[in-house]
Structures are given as C-alpha cells and as structure tokens.
C-alpha cells in the first residue's frame, strides 16, 4: 500500500470529491513537466507541488522550471519532454510547424496581465497623442497588437508611433528615465513601472485611457491570450491516464487558487520567487480556469492571425488540429465547453 506523508493525507482529504474518485491507474508515474516560473503559466503546477497534490493521483512528476514559454518551445519541440506549460502563441507555433503537440487544457485567461503603461509624467489628452511617441516593447510578443487596437478604436495612425525593441527589464528602466514614453509588455514589469510613477493605459481586457477602468466586452478584448497545458500526441494516445491524473492534481490546485487566494499566493511566493506585492497583482489579474472553452479557442485564433502577420506561421493552424478534449473529458466532462468541428 502506498505510504502517504501526513501532508499528502491532508491534501487528499481536502481535495474535492471528484479528485478522489477511482480511475484507471497511470501508465507511468514519473515524467518531466516543463513549467514556466511565473503565475501566468505556472501557478497550478507550483501549488500542486507545494501541497503534494500529485501523490494522491499516483504520479510523481519531475518539474523542470524554466524562465519563459520560449523554453517550452525548444524543449518540447525537440522531443525532450512530453508535457509543458505555455501560452496560446506556443500552441500556434507548434501547430504552424505541424508538430504533434496539442493543448489538453487551459490554465488561465491572462489577458488582464498583458498591457501598456505610460512613463512617469506622461499624460495624454487623447490616444492620438501617441503619434510621435517612443514606446518600448519586446519583439516577438503579441502585446504590440494593443497599439493597433487602440489606433482602430481612437482613429490615429499607429505607424507614427516609434516602437523601440528591448527586453522588459530594459523597458522598465528606459520608461522610468523618460527615454521612451511607455512600455508595452506583461506583468510584473507593468506593475514595476507603475511603482516608479507610470500610469496604466490599457490591458488586454480593460481600457484606462480616460483615467478609469473600462472593461471590454468578452468578445471584443484588446488582446486575447491564455496560458495552457500541452502534451505530445504520443502521450495523449498512449498515456491518457497519466495525463488525466496530472490534470486532476491541477484541478485540486485550481480549487485552492479560486477558494483560498491568500493561502495560494503565500505558497506561490515560496515556489515562484516573486516579491509578494507583484505576485498579488498578477494572481488577482489572472482568471484561473481549466478546460477547453470557447474563450480558449478565441485566444488561439487571435494569436494565430498575429503569428501569420509576422511570419511565424504560414497559415492559421486549425483549432481542431491543435486541441484535444479527450484528457479534460476523462478528468471531468464539465471542463469541456468547446467541441471540434468534425
């Protein structure tokens, strides 16, 4: 009989009833997971490890923490790991290259953590005053689409805004010094610029151009993006019980995220090594939810169109070729609210 530690026993008892339900034994118990060390892409993985939620499901994964989803592209794309976390764009790249890797679940809607912050002292009477300004961004990331969306909404010429490519930490410093008039990027970089006196101008889901938050309609965001859990097609076919066990452990972790956020944030701080104020901003902005939903597919299509526009994909990869509902259905049929077209 498996010998549980006291911590594991408590975690098992605290898990929802569906997590403890009997299921087929995992085909393998030990395997690598490529996880990105941030609360957008790694929260549930970190909590499952912190609260020993994998063991009740009969698995002991080896978590290989990385710095960005670019590492997931390299490692999973090279066949060195069967499971990993990424963003919607990660799946688009895999799909565009016709690699046999598919999304088995969303992790979070992360649109609210992507945004645009004005530099300290910069005040705009109207978004058209962005014309002639210098804005820092990181090439290869879809936050640049925020500018195009603002230009469409407020009728200004986005080509008259000078985009300056630099990494996010450099962008924070440049914006704080006034070398550029704003930064497009993601948390916690946006938070850090705001702490230095910057002003939030918009996120992927909310406008702030009038000095107050104005949430966008769910079907008309400025930017659609999700974090995702990906697996190789070989594992989806040959080790579905192992992947289901993994997803069930993440479901238990997601329950802690949604039902006991202070406890979750404290645990995330220990694993993800992010200062508490920034971590709280990020964790509260993300909408953590597992499964395969229409919102997840909307993010895929949005990111696909952008990928084609910058030459990262020859054509938009079909959602039916990039997502599988099989594992989510095995974990809990209620997780699946989108179905592929036959």
C-alpha positions in Angstrom: 0.0 0.0 0.0 1.3 3.5 -0.8 2.6 5.2 2.2 1.3 8.8 2.3 3.0 11.5 4.3 0.9 13.5 6.8 0.9 16.4 4.4 -0.2 14.3 1.5 -3.0 12.8 3.5 -4.3 16.2 4.5 -4.1 17.4 0.9 -6.1 14.3 -0.3 -8.8 14.8 2.3 -9.1 18.5 1.3 -9.4 17.8 -2.4 -12.9 17.8 -4.0 -14.8 14.5 -4.2 -14.2 14.2 -7.9 -10.5 14.3 -7.4 -10.6 11.3 -5.1 -12.8 9.2 -7.4 -11.4 6.0 -8.7 -9.8 6.0 -12.1 -7.6 3.8 -14.2 -4.0 3.6 -13.0 -1.5 5.9 -14.6 0.6 4.2 -17.3 3.7 5.8 -15.9 4.3 7.6 -12.6 7.5 9.6 -13.1 7.9 12.0 -16.0 9.2 15.6 -16.8 7.0 18.6 -16.9 8.4 21.8 -18.4 6.9 24.6 -16.3 7.4 28.4 -16.6 8.2 30.0 -13.3 5.6 32.7 -13.2 1.9 32.9 -12.0 0.5 33.2 -15.5 1.9 29.9 -16.7 3.0 28.0 -13.6 0.6 28.7 -10.8 -1.3 25.3 -10.7 1.9 23.4 -11.2 3.6 25.2 -8.3 0.6 24.7 -5.9 0.3 21.0 -6.8 3.9 20.6 -5.9 3.7 22.8 -2.8 0.6 21.0 -1.4 1.7 17.5 -2.5 -1.4 17.1 -4.8 0.3 14.9 -7.3 0.9 11.9 -5.0 -2.8 11.2 -4.3 -3.2 10.8 -8.1 -0.4 8.2 -8.2 2.2 10.3 -10.0 5.5 12.0 -9.0 6.4 14.3 -11.9 9.8 16.0 -12.1 9.1 19.7 -12.6 11.7 21.4 -14.7 11.3 25.1 -14.1 12.1 27.5 -16.9 12.1 31.2 -17.4 9.7 31.6 -20.4 7.4 29.8 -22.8 10.3 30.1 -25.4 12.0 27.3 -23.4 8.8 25.2 -23.7 9.0 25.6 -27.5 12.6 24.5 -27.6 12.4 21.6 -25.1 9.0 20.1 -26.2 9.6 20.9 -29.8 12.9 18.9 -29.6 11.1 15.9 -28.1 12.9 16.2 -24.7 9.8 16.4 -22.6 6.2 15.1 -23.1 4.3 17.8 -21.1 4.8 21.5 -20.6 3.1 24.9 -20.0 3.0 27.7 -22.4 0.8 30.4 -23.9 -1.7 30.5 -26.8 1.2 31.5 -29.0 3.2 28.5 -28.0 0.5 26.2 -29.4 0.2 28.3 -32.5 3.9 27.8 -33.2 3.7 24.1 -32.7 0.6 23.9 -34.9 2.1 26.1 -37.6 5.1 23.8 -37.7 2.8 20.7 -37.7 4.5 19.3 -34.6 2.5 16.6 -32.8 1.9 18.6 -29.7 -1.6 19.6 -28.6 -3.2 21.7 -25.8 -5.1 19.5 -23.3 -6.3 22.3 -21.0 -6.3 26.0 -20.4 -4.7 27.1 -17.2 -5.8 30.8 -17.1 -7.1 33.7 -19.1 -4.1 36.0 -18.9 -5.4 39.0 -21.0 -5.5 41.3 -17.9 -1.8 40.7 -17.2 -0.8 42.0 -20.7 -0.8 45.8 -21.1 0.6 49.2 -21.8 1.9 51.6 -19.2 2.8 55.3 -19.8 6.1 56.6 -18.5 6.1 58.7 -15.3 5.0 62.3 -16.1 3.4 61.4 -19.5 -0.2 62.5 -19.8 -2.3 62.2 -22.9 -5.5 64.2 -23.6 -6.4 61.7 -26.3 -4.8 58.4 -27.6 -3.9 60.1 -30.9 -1.2 62.0 -29.0 0.7 58.7 -29.1 1.7 59.7 -32.6 5.3 60.7 -32.4 6.0 59.0 -29.1 8.6 56.3 -28.5 7.2 53.1 -26.9 9.3 50.2 -25.6 8.2 46.7 -26.5 9.8 43.2 -26.8 9.8 41.9 -30.3 8.1 38.6 -30.9 5.4 39.2 -28.3 1.8 40.0 -29.1 1.4 43.0 -26.8 2.2 45.1 -29.8 -1.3 44.4 -31.0 -2.6 46.6 -28.2 -1.3 49.6 -30.2 -3.1 48.5 -33.4 -6.4 48.0 -31.4 -6.1 51.5 -29.8 -5.4 53.0 -33.2 -8.6 51.4 -34.6 -10.7 52.4 -31.6 -9.5 56.0 -31.5 -8.6 56.7 -35.1 -5.0 57.5 -35.1 -2.0 56.3 -37.2 -0.2 53.6 -35.4 2.7 53.8 -37.9 3.5 57.2 -36.5 4.4 55.6 -33.1 8.0 54.6 -32.8 8.4 51.1 -31.3 11.8 50.5 -29.6 12.7 46.9 -29.2 14.2 46.0 -25.8 13.8 43.3 -23.2 11.2 44.0 -20.5 13.6 44.9 -17.7 15.4 47.4 -20.0 12.0 48.8 -21.0 11.1 49.5 -17.4 14.3 51.3 -16.8 14.1 53.3 -20.1 10.5 54.3 -19.4 11.3 55.3 -15.8 14.1 57.6 -17.1 11.9 59.1 -19.9 14.0 57.7 -22.7 10.7 56.2 -24.0 7.2 57.4 -23.3 5.7 54.0 -22.4 6.1 50.2 -22.2 4.0 47.5 -23.7 4.5 44.2 -22.0 3.4 41.9 -19.3 3.3 41.6 -15.5 5.2 42.1 -13.2 7.0 44.6 -15.5 3.9 46.8 -15.8 3.5 46.8 -12.0 7.1 47.8 -11.5 6.9 50.7 -13.9 3.7 51.8 -12.1 5.5 51.7 -8.8 8.1 54.1 -10.3 5.3 56.5 -11.3 4.0 55.2 -14.5 0.3 55.1 -15.4 -1.7 52.1 -16.7 -3.1 53.0 -20.1 -4.7 49.7 -21.0 -4.6 45.9 -20.5 -5.7 43.2 -22.9 -9.1 43.3 -21.2 -9.5 46.9 -19.8 -9.1 50.4 -21.1 -7.7 53.1 -18.8 -7.3 55.9 -21.4 -9.9 58.1 -19.6 -8.3 57.6 -16.2 -10.7 54.9 -15.0 -11.0 51.2 -15.8 -13.4 50.4 -18.6 -13.7 46.6 -19.1 -14.0 45.5 -22.7 -16.8 43.1 -23.8 -15.6 39.5 -23.6 -15.9 39.1 -27.3 -14.0 42.3 -28.1 -10.9 42.4 -26.0 -7.9 44.4 -27.0 -5.8 41.2 -26.7 -6.8 37.6 -26.3 -4.4 35.2 -24.5 -4.4 32.1 -22.4 -1.8 30.0 -20.6 -2.1 26.4 -21.5 -1.1 22.8 -20.6 0.4 21.0 -23.6 1.2 17.3 -24.2 2.7 15.3 -27.0 0.3 13.4 -29.2 2.2 10.2 -28.4 1.3 10.6 -24.7 -2.3 11.6 -25.5 -2.6 8.3 -27.3 -0.6 6.0 -25.1 -0.7 7.6 -21.7 -4.1 9.2 -21.3 -4.5 8.0 -17.7 -1.2 9.7 -16.7 -2.3 12.9 -18.2 -5.7 12.7 -16.6 -4.0 12.1 -13.2 -1.9 15.2 -13.8 -4.9 17.3 -14.8 -6.8 16.1 -11.7 -4.0 17.3 -9.5 -4.1 20.7 -11.2 -7.8 20.8 -10.6 -7.2 20.4 -6.9 -4.6 23.2 -7.1 -7.0 25.4 -9.1 -9.6 25.0 -6.3 -7.1 26.4 -3.8 -6.4 29.3 -6.2 -10.0 30.2 -6.5 -11.3 29.4 -3.0 -8.3 30.5 -0.8 -6.3 33.1 -2.7 -4.2 34.3 0.3 -3.1 30.8 1.0 -2.3 30.2 -2.6 -0.4 33.5 -3.0 1.7 32.7 0.1 2.6 29.3 -1.4 3.3 30.7 -4.9 5.7 33.2 -3.4 7.8 30.3 -2.0 8.0 28.4 -5.2 7.9 31.1 -7.9 10.3 33.5 -6.0 8.4 36.7 -6.9 8.0 39.6 -4.4 4.6 39.5 -2.6 3.1 42.8 -3.9 3.8 42.0 -7.5 2.7 38.4 -7.1 -0.6 39.5 -5.6 -1.3 41.9 -8.6 -0.6 39.1 -11.1 -2.5 36.4 -9.3 -5.6 38.6 -8.9 -5.5 39.7 -12.6 -5.4 36.1 -14.0 -8.6 34.3 -14.4 -7.6 30.7 -13.4 -9.8 28.0 -15.0 -9.0 24.6 -16.5 -10.6 23.0 -19.5 -11.3 23.5 -23.2 -13.6 26.5 -23.7 -14.7 28.9 -26.5 -12.6 31.6 -24.8 -9.5 29.5 -25.1 -10.2 28.9 -28.8 -10.8 32.7 -29.3 -7.3 33.3 -27.9 -5.9 30.6 -30.3 -7.5 32.3 -33.3 -6.4 35.8 -32.2 -2.8 34.7 -31.7 -2.9 32.7 -35.0 -3.7 35.7 -37.0 -0.9 37.6 -35.4 1.5 34.8 -36.0 0.7 34.7 -39.7 1.1 38.5 -39.9 4.7 38.3 -38.5 5.7 35.2 -40.5 5.8 32.8 -37.6 3.1 30.6 -39.2 2.4 30.1 -42.9 -1.3 30.0 -42.2 -3.6 29.9 -39.2 -3.4 26.4 -37.7 -6.9 25.0 -37.2 -8.1 24.7 -33.6 -9.2 21.1 -34.4 -5.6 20.2 -35.1 -4.2 21.9 -32.0 -6.6 21.0 -29.2 -7.9 17.7 -27.8 -10.8 17.4 -25.4 -10.0 13.8 -24.6 -8.0 14.3 -21.4 -10.2 17.0 -20.0 -13.3 14.8 -20.6 -11.6 11.9 -18.8 -10.8 14.2 -15.8 -14.3 15.8 -15.7 -16.7 16.2 -18.7 -17.8 19.6 -17.3 -14.4 21.0 -18.2 -15.2 20.8 -21.9 -17.5 23.5 -23.4 -16.0 23.6 -26.9 -16.2 20.8 -29.4 -14.2 20.4 -32.5 -16.0 20.5 -35.8 -16.0 17.1 -37.5 
